[in-house]
Amino acid sequence: MKAIVYTKYGPPDVLQLKEVEKPIPKDDEVLIEVHAASVNAYDWHLLTADIFLVRLMGGGLLKPKNTIPGIDIAGRVETVGRNVKQFRPGDEVFGDISASSNGGFAEYVSVPESALVLKPGNLSFEEAAAVPMAAVTALKGLRDQGRIQPGQKVLINGASGGVGTFAVQIAKSFGAEVTAVCSTRNLDMARSLGADHVIDYTQEDFTQNGQQYDLILAVNGYHPIAAYKRALTPKGIYVMAGGSTAQIFQAMLLGPGLSITGDKKMGGVSGKPNQKDLAFMKVLLEAGKVVPVIDRRYPLSETAEALRYLGEGHARGKVVITVAHNNG
Ligand SMILES: NC(=O)c1ccc[n+]([C@@H]2O[C@H](COP(=O)([O-])OP(=O)(O)OC[C@H]3O[C@@H](n4cnc5c(N)ncnc54)[C@H](OP(=O)(O)O)[C@@H]3O)[C@@H](O)[C@H]2O)c1
């Protein structure tokens, strides 16, 4: 089968399209004919090892541990291992396979059934592949760490990328009053996703305008953690999903300390991918409450280009890889 392979960390040029062995599913695994995948910041970090921690956290110290990247997939079940109970050949599925060995940028991948959920019937493979990691990150941040409630004032900083476009829609589905922070060119898109208010970060600093929010999800950009705290209502919650390295480290290192005094809570998104959260998203997707936003599509052979584009940091929604099969 064809797959995108890399054997050393580096820029997207280290990715090569190669002919490799088709995987054989273990007893608890499902072999999937991949029809689409999507690229995530996660893939970028594992490609470039730009944050050294990636190597220590299981990416491989000197070279990548998993040589076929790709963690968000959608496809059709080809065969199942003997202990697989939930899926049959022919089922259309989607999932975040980062808890197993990656390998989604390929014609086939074999993964534990626990990583998969039946694809929403109203979504194409490409739309479904756009969902898992970004949407579940937004869901966990808003619902689990953020304890979102109807009527709350919720601000999404970095509302126009992969995680942010899902976050705006998920927050609306929980009945929140949503403020989306993005740049000028993305204001209309944020409104079309349901944002009640938009703030152009090139014109206005939301941490300086005196407004306060019950929940802030920080997805992109950077503000000092003390500035986020100032923008919270007295019992407000700040959840960091991503952004600049400084933003990530401040939330991890200073968040717990800043949460001790007073009622404000400051922390980060946590939790592993799981079927339950993806099944929750499937319901929202099938109800049309959440619609994946796809910026660009690339064929498997141009995965390096897709990652290069993502790495520029200005994707509008998700970047998707399409995987063609000769069987139609
Ligand atoms: N914790 C987790 O489990 C988890 C999971 C997935 C992702 N993440 C993290 O979440 C972050 C975002 O991921 P993503 O997939 O949404 O990335 P992405 O799709 O690459 O984000 C691109 C978007 O960010 C916007 N942006 C850039 N600079 C900004 C700024 N200063 N303020 C506001 N928006 C800005 C861009 O808009 P403009 O072009 O208009 O600037 C663009 O639309 C990453 O740091 C990633 O590592 C965490």
Ligand as a Chemical Component Dictionary entry (heavy atoms), coordinates in Angstrom:
data_LIG
# 
_chem_comp.id                   LIG 
_chem_comp.type                 NON-POLYMER 
_chem_comp.pdbx_formal_charge   0 
_chem_comp.three_letter_code    LIG 
# 
loop_
_chem_comp_atom.comp_id 
_chem_comp_atom.atom_id 
_chem_comp_atom.alt_atom_id 
_chem_comp_atom.type_symbol 
_chem_comp_atom.charge 
_chem_comp_atom.model_Cartn_x 
_chem_comp_atom.model_Cartn_y 
_chem_comp_atom.model_Cartn_z 
_chem_comp_atom.pdbx_ordinal 
LIG N1  N1  N 0  -4.648 20.099 24.066 1  
LIG C1  C1  C 0  -4.945 19.306 23.039 2  
LIG O1  O1  O 0  -5.303 18.137 23.187 3  
LIG C2  C2  C 0  -4.873 19.900 21.679 4  
LIG C3  C3  C 0  -5.439 19.229 20.609 5  
LIG C4  C4  C 0  -5.436 19.841 19.369 6  
LIG C5  C5  C 0  -4.810 21.085 19.233 7  
LIG N2  N2  N 1  -4.222 21.673 20.305 8  
LIG C6  C6  C 0  -3.520 22.959 20.186 9  
LIG O2  O2  O 0  -4.455 23.963 19.883 10 
LIG C7  C7  C 0  -3.823 24.963 19.120 11 
LIG C8  C8  C 0  -4.675 25.304 17.933 12 
LIG O3  O3  O 0  -4.871 24.187 17.121 13 
LIG P1  P1  P 0  -5.639 24.376 15.768 14 
LIG O4  O4  O 0  -5.775 23.019 15.155 15 
LIG O5  O5  O -1 -6.866 25.192 15.955 16 
LIG O6  O6  O 0  -4.561 25.247 14.946 17 
LIG P2  P2  P 0  -4.708 25.903 13.539 18 
LIG O7  O7  O 0  -5.875 25.364 12.815 19 
LIG O8  O8  O 0  -3.377 25.821 12.879 20 
LIG O9  O9  O 0  -4.970 27.455 13.887 21 
LIG C9  C9  C 0  -4.886 28.374 12.877 22 
LIG C10 C10 C 0  -5.728 29.580 13.214 23 
LIG O10 O10 O 0  -5.146 30.293 14.304 24 
LIG C11 C11 C 0  -5.443 31.663 14.133 25 
LIG N3  N3  N 0  -4.499 32.515 14.843 26 
LIG C12 C12 C 0  -3.179 32.648 14.596 27 
LIG N4  N4  N 0  -2.646 33.552 15.445 28 
LIG C13 C13 C 0  -3.641 33.993 16.239 29 
LIG C14 C14 C 0  -3.718 34.925 17.306 30 
LIG N5  N5  N 0  -2.647 35.608 17.725 31 
LIG N6  N6  N 0  -4.898 35.121 17.911 32 
LIG C15 C15 C 0  -5.996 34.468 17.499 33 
LIG N7  N7  N 0  -5.989 33.564 16.471 34 
LIG C16 C16 C 0  -4.827 33.336 15.862 35 
LIG C17 C17 C 0  -5.333 31.842 12.642 36 
LIG O11 O11 O 0  -6.112 32.946 12.245 37 
LIG P3  P3  P 0  -5.433 34.189 11.480 38 
LIG O12 O12 O 0  -4.875 33.655 10.212 39 
LIG O13 O13 O 0  -6.557 35.093 11.268 40 
LIG O14 O14 O 0  -4.384 34.744 12.390 41 
LIG C18 C18 C 0  -5.859 30.526 12.062 42 
LIG O15 O15 O 0  -7.212 30.594 11.665 43 
LIG C19 C19 C 0  -2.431 24.449 18.790 44 
LIG O16 O16 O 0  -1.525 25.081 19.663 45 
LIG C20 C20 C 0  -2.501 22.983 19.080 46 
LIG O17 O17 O 0  -1.266 22.456 19.478 47 
LIG C21 C21 C 0  -4.261 21.122 21.507 48 
# 
loop_
_chem_comp_bond.comp_id 
_chem_comp_bond.atom_id_1 
_chem_comp_bond.atom_id_2 
_chem_comp_bond.value_order 
_chem_comp_bond.pdbx_ordinal 
LIG N1  C1  SING 1  
LIG C1  O1  DOUB 2  
LIG C1  C2  SING 3  
LIG C2  C3  SING 4  
LIG C2  C21 DOUB 5  
LIG C3  C4  DOUB 6  
LIG C4  C5  SING 7  
LIG C5  N2  DOUB 8  
LIG N2  C6  SING 9  
LIG N2  C21 SING 10 
LIG C6  O2  SING 11 
LIG C6  C20 SING 12 
LIG O2  C7  SING 13 
LIG C7  C8  SING 14 
LIG C7  C19 SING 15 
LIG C8  O3  SING 16 
LIG O3  P1  SING 17 
LIG P1  O4  DOUB 18 
LIG P1  O5  SING 19 
LIG P1  O6  SING 20 
LIG O6  P2  SING 21 
LIG P2  O7  DOUB 22 
LIG P2  O8  SING 23 
LIG P2  O9  SING 24 
LIG O9  C9  SING 25 
LIG C9  C10 SING 26 
LIG C10 O10 SING 27 
LIG C10 C18 SING 28 
LIG O10 C11 SING 29 
LIG C11 N3  SING 30 
LIG C11 C17 SING 31 
LIG N3  C12 SING 32 
LIG N3  C16 SING 33 
LIG C12 N4  DOUB 34 
LIG N4  C13 SING 35 
LIG C13 C14 SING 36 
LIG C13 C16 DOUB 37 
LIG C14 N5  SING 38 
LIG C14 N6  DOUB 39 
LIG N6  C15 SING 40 
LIG C15 N7  DOUB 41 
LIG N7  C16 SING 42 
LIG C17 O11 SING 43 
LIG C17 C18 SING 44 
LIG O11 P3  SING 45 
LIG P3  O12 DOUB 46 
LIG P3  O13 SING 47 
LIG P3  O14 SING 48 
LIG C18 O15 SING 49 
LIG C19 O16 SING 50 
LIG C19 C20 SING 51 
LIG C20 O17 SING 52 
# 
